[in-house]
Amino acid sequence: MKTIALLLIAILALNGSGFSLQTSPPSAGPQTQTSEAKQAAKAKAEVQKRGIGEQSRVRVRMRDGTEVKGYINKVEENSFEVTDRKSGKVVAISYNDVNKVKGPGLSKAADIAIGVGILVGIVVGILIAVTPST
């Protein structure tokens, strides 16, 4: 029983240290032009990486807090277009207005956390099955 407890403590300690990926909140001061330019360049690179067509589904979080869902159908120098699959509505989005471009599924951190949780469950199940009962 002690070995199981030590193993679980070690796994939890490693799990907690591996997922401390949170960033500090943004400062209250106004954003500089360079950070806005960096964010626009990052959004442009993400859009270009995904390509165009119905297979390039995205969720675009805008600076004003709104979210646009659909697929990328057109990429230009200063903007791109997202088409809603259900309604067919086309929205032109400037890279400067984008806060974040994400895919349609869970984030990598969430996928990793789920995988680690499943692995821990399997290890605990094996240890319980192997440990002789008293």
Buried (B, 14 or more C-beta within 10 A) or exposed (E): EEEBEEBBEEBEEEBEEEEEEEEEEEEEEEEEEEEEEEBBEBBBEBBEEBEBEEEBBBBBBBEEEEEBBBBBBEBEEEBBBBBEEEEEEEBEBEBBBBBBBBEEEEEEEEEBBEEBEEEBEEBBEEBEEEEEEE
